[in-house]
Amino acid sequence: MRKLENSLFAASQMHGKLSQVRQDHGRKSESDDFQRKILSQFSRTELQTFVGAPPIQDHTRHRRRSTRENSRRMSRAITVAYPAAWYVISEKARPLKIFQVVLGMCVIYSCLTVVYFLAWPDSLSLGWTVVNWMVEGVFVIDIVLKFMTEYRDPNTNEMVRHLPLIAKRYMTSWFIPDMLAVTPFYLVNNDLLWMKLIRLVRLFKFIEMLEVDKIEKPLEWVLAGVAVEKRMFITFVVKNVYKIFRLIIVALLLTYYVGCFWFMFSENYSTGEETFVDKYELDKYNAFHQMLICSYFALTTLSTVGYGDLLPLSNEERIFA
């Protein structure tokens, strides 16, 4: 009898608190926010004592639902509602793989030649001009293909073939740098240095090409028939060797860039009575030889060795060095 009286008393308290919460909301709601506010008004003991209360749903599990599951459901819903067009390109297509190899070669060529022809513009012959325009054409084709190529969703690990989603992903990633790199600003004003240097944004793509993740799939294909323990050991060794190789490539690229900029600075912007180019009579050498000398000076300066055989002479060159 005592237990029944306690239950009725708890039920009356709950009824009063429910009425107060509903008045605060101004309407009867069954939403999650409403239920959470109701549950916050009672202790666990009161809820267990109130025998006549309806079963309360536990929304904790639903709130903890992983982002991957939600993204997978959304991706499937979009696929059903908007089936992929026939012209969406598969990332496994063999022509696309070949084009990506050509594109990588064009990225390397562009990163090397932009600063070279800036420092030695007389080396830009008609043949090199034609090659440059062909390379720019490859980059334009790449921009078009990026709007038509499927991608793998990192959350769901599923392929996305819906064109608006493909376009949105590209527009929020590499579209602006790619467009800046292919836009011929130098045709408007060839004297502005930044209009020529803007194509160096492709340097970030070159650095991305050197990531360790890029060699994982080739390694898996090469070591497909090898035992697991041996495959893990070989993968570990190859990755560490590749990291050393990547560091050497980055160091050489930095030395090359600084050497080209050094010659361009000494030739065009140094105002001393005797400059680096004049002192060491670089004018009597060809462009490639000049590039080697300047890159050698850049390497000795960056490594803080400084053999003393080549020195900056003007105040501007000392500040640059």
Secondary structure, DSSP 8 states (H G I E B T S, - for coil): -HHHHHHHHHHHHHHHHHHHHHHHHTS---SHHHHHHHHTTS-HHHHHH-TTS------HHHHT--HHHHHHHHHHHHHHHS---TT-B-TT-HHHHHHHHHHHHHHHHHHHHHHHHHH-GGG--HHHHHHHHHHHHHHHHHHHHHTTB-EE-TTT--EE--HHHHHHHHHTTTHHHHHHHHS-GGGT-TT-HHHHHGGGGHHHHHHHHT-GGGGHHHHHHHTTTS-HHHHHHHHHHHHHHHHHHHHHHHHHHHHHHHHHHHHHHHHHT--SSS-HHHHTTGGGS-HHHHHHHHHHHHHHHHTT---SSS---SHHHHHH-
